[in-house]
Amino acid sequence: MATGSATPAIGGYDRLQSRPEGAFVTGASAVRPRAGLPRSLYVLVTAVAVAAVAAVTVSLWQAVHGPAPVWWQFAACAALFAMASLAWLTMRIGSQLVLIGWTEAAVVVGLALLPPAWVVPAIALGCVSKFVRHRRQPVKAFFNASMDTFVAAVVVLVVGALTGLPLDVRRPGDVVALVV
């Protein structure tokens, strides 16, 4: 019996016996500890997170110096984005499973209701729900929340370049830009 083991040996092995290379023996089979995620994945997640933080910082700076939103519209957009990030439409096409999210629709509604500088902070606040959905996969939740926040900032920039901000849904050109 190995030192530190409180259970009797079974079949010549301890229930949990440490090996020098980090493997553990349970019964008669060796179980290797699970390797971590690849370093390149952490680099990608970090890069997207830095871009998202930069986008939120710039948006908040512009929001503080710009028009304030109606508080309930800001709260409604954040809640809408939280709900949209939790709801997925699943479709099977042949042998492939396709997941369709509603986050883009929430960004469009945010652009229609809020001053442009407040869209990204509302979406970043709504992204907290990603951590609830992927609570067992924090790297995935962090990446998804960062990606959605950064993409929303890019959408605000593109729509602003196409139409000029702020948007007015009474103008046909702005409605077309939101739909496209």
C-alpha positions as CSV (number, residue, x, y, z in Angstrom):
1,M,0.0,0.0,0.0
2,A,1.3,3.5,-0.9
3,T,2.0,6.1,1.7
4,G,-1.0,8.3,2.5
5,S,-3.5,5.7,1.2
6,A,-6.3,4.9,3.7
7,T,-8.0,2.2,1.6
8,P,-6.6,-1.3,1.2
9,A,-5.0,-2.4,-2.1
10,I,-7.3,-4.0,-4.6
11,G,-5.8,-6.4,-7.2
12,G,-2.3,-5.1,-6.3
13,Y,-3.2,-1.5,-6.8
14,D,-4.3,1.2,-4.4
15,R,-7.6,2.9,-5.1
16,L,-5.7,6.2,-5.7
17,Q,-2.0,5.9,-6.2
18,S,0.1,8.8,-7.4
19,R,2.6,8.3,-10.3
20,P,5.7,10.4,-10.9
21,E,4.4,11.6,-14.3
22,G,1.1,12.9,-12.9
23,A,-1.1,10.0,-13.8
24,F,-3.3,8.4,-11.2
25,V,-4.2,4.8,-10.9
26,T,-7.8,4.0,-10.0
27,G,-8.4,0.3,-9.6
28,A,-6.2,-1.1,-12.4
29,S,-6.5,1.7,-15.0
30,A,-4.4,4.8,-15.4
31,V,-6.2,8.1,-15.8
32,R,-4.2,11.1,-17.1
33,P,-5.2,14.6,-16.0
34,R,-7.0,16.5,-18.7
35,A,-4.7,18.8,-20.6
36,G,-5.6,22.5,-20.7
37,L,-6.9,24.4,-23.7
38,P,-4.3,25.3,-26.4
39,R,-2.3,28.5,-25.9
40,S,-3.5,29.9,-29.2
41,L,-7.1,29.8,-28.0
42,Y,-6.2,31.9,-24.9
43,V,-4.4,34.3,-27.2
44,L,-7.5,34.6,-29.4
45,V,-9.9,35.0,-26.4
46,T,-7.6,37.7,-24.9
47,A,-7.4,39.6,-28.2
48,V,-11.2,39.6,-28.6
49,A,-11.6,40.6,-25.0
50,V,-9.2,43.5,-25.3
51,A,-11.0,44.7,-28.4
52,A,-14.4,44.5,-26.6
53,V,-13.1,46.4,-23.6
54,A,-11.7,49.1,-25.9
55,A,-15.1,49.3,-27.7
56,V,-17.0,49.6,-24.4
57,T,-14.5,52.2,-23.1
58,V,-14.8,54.4,-26.3
59,S,-18.6,54.0,-26.3
60,L,-18.9,55.0,-22.6
61,W,-16.7,58.0,-23.2
62,Q,-18.9,59.1,-26.1
63,A,-22.0,58.2,-24.1
64,V,-21.0,60.4,-21.2
65,H,-20.4,63.3,-23.6
66,G,-23.5,62.7,-25.7
67,P,-27.2,62.5,-25.2
68,A,-28.5,60.4,-22.4
69,P,-30.9,57.6,-23.2
70,V,-34.3,57.1,-21.8
71,W,-33.6,54.8,-18.8
72,W,-36.3,52.2,-19.5
73,Q,-35.2,51.9,-23.2
74,F,-31.6,51.2,-22.0
75,A,-32.9,48.6,-19.5
76,A,-35.2,47.1,-22.2
77,C,-32.4,46.8,-24.7
78,A,-30.0,45.2,-22.2
79,A,-32.8,42.7,-21.1
80,L,-33.7,42.0,-24.8
81,F,-30.1,41.2,-25.5
82,A,-29.9,39.0,-22.5
83,M,-32.9,37.1,-23.6
84,A,-31.7,36.9,-27.2
85,S,-28.4,35.4,-26.1
86,L,-30.2,32.7,-24.3
87,A,-32.7,31.7,-27.0
88,W,-31.4,29.7,-29.9
89,L,-33.3,28.2,-32.9
90,T,-32.0,24.7,-33.7
91,M,-32.4,23.4,-37.2
92,R,-31.2,20.1,-38.7
93,I,-30.1,20.3,-42.4
94,G,-29.0,16.9,-43.6
95,S,-26.6,15.6,-41.0
96,Q,-25.6,19.1,-39.8
97,L,-27.1,20.8,-36.7
98,V,-27.4,24.6,-37.3
99,L,-27.9,27.0,-34.4
100,I,-29.4,30.4,-35.1
101,G,-29.1,33.1,-32.6
102,W,-31.2,36.3,-32.2
103,T,-28.5,38.6,-31.1
104,E,-28.4,40.6,-34.4
105,A,-32.1,41.4,-34.0
106,A,-31.4,42.7,-30.5
107,V,-28.6,44.9,-31.9
108,V,-31.0,46.3,-34.5
109,V,-33.6,47.1,-31.9
110,G,-30.9,48.8,-29.7
111,L,-29.9,50.9,-32.7
112,A,-33.5,52.0,-33.2
113,L,-34.2,52.8,-29.6
114,L,-30.9,54.1,-28.1
115,P,-28.4,56.8,-28.9
116,P,-25.6,55.1,-30.8
117,A,-23.0,55.5,-28.0
118,W,-25.3,53.6,-25.6
119,V,-25.9,50.5,-27.8
120,V,-22.5,48.9,-26.9
121,P,-22.8,49.4,-23.1
122,A,-26.4,48.0,-23.2
123,I,-25.2,44.9,-25.1
124,A,-22.2,44.5,-22.8
125,L,-24.6,44.5,-19.8
126,G,-26.9,42.0,-21.5
127,C,-23.9,39.7,-22.2
128,V,-23.9,38.8,-18.5
129,S,-26.5,36.2,-19.4
130,K,-23.8,34.3,-21.4
131,F,-22.1,33.5,-18.2
132,V,-25.3,31.9,-16.9
133,R,-25.7,29.8,-20.1
134,H,-22.1,28.7,-20.2
135,R,-21.3,28.6,-16.5
136,R,-19.4,25.3,-16.9
137,Q,-17.4,26.7,-19.8
138,P,-16.2,30.1,-18.6
139,V,-13.7,30.6,-21.5
140,K,-16.5,30.1,-24.0
141,A,-18.8,32.5,-22.1
142,F,-16.0,35.1,-21.9
143,F,-15.3,34.7,-25.6
144,N,-18.9,34.8,-26.7
145,A,-19.6,37.9,-24.6
146,S,-16.5,39.7,-25.8
147,M,-17.3,38.8,-29.4
148,D,-20.9,40.0,-29.3
149,T,-19.8,43.3,-27.7
150,F,-17.1,43.9,-30.2
151,V,-19.3,43.0,-33.2
152,A,-22.0,45.4,-31.9
153,A,-19.4,48.2,-31.8
154,V,-18.5,47.4,-35.4
155,V,-22.2,47.4,-36.4
156,V,-22.7,50.8,-34.8
157,L,-19.7,52.1,-36.8
158,V,-20.9,50.6,-40.1
159,V,-24.5,51.8,-39.7
160,G,-23.2,55.2,-38.7
161,A,-21.0,55.4,-41.7
162,L,-23.9,54.4,-44.0
163,T,-26.6,56.6,-42.6
164,G,-25.1,59.1,-40.2
165,L,-25.9,58.9,-36.6
166,P,-28.3,59.1,-34.7
167,L,-30.7,56.9,-36.6
168,D,-34.3,58.0,-37.2
169,V,-36.7,55.2,-38.0
170,R,-39.0,57.7,-39.7
171,R,-36.4,58.1,-42.5
172,P,-36.6,55.3,-45.2
173,G,-32.8,55.2,-45.6
174,D,-32.3,54.5,-41.9
175,V,-34.8,51.7,-41.9
176,V,-33.1,50.1,-45.0
177,A,-29.8,50.3,-43.2
178,L,-31.2,48.6,-40.1
179,V,-32.8,45.8,-42.2
180,V,-29.7,45.2,-44.3
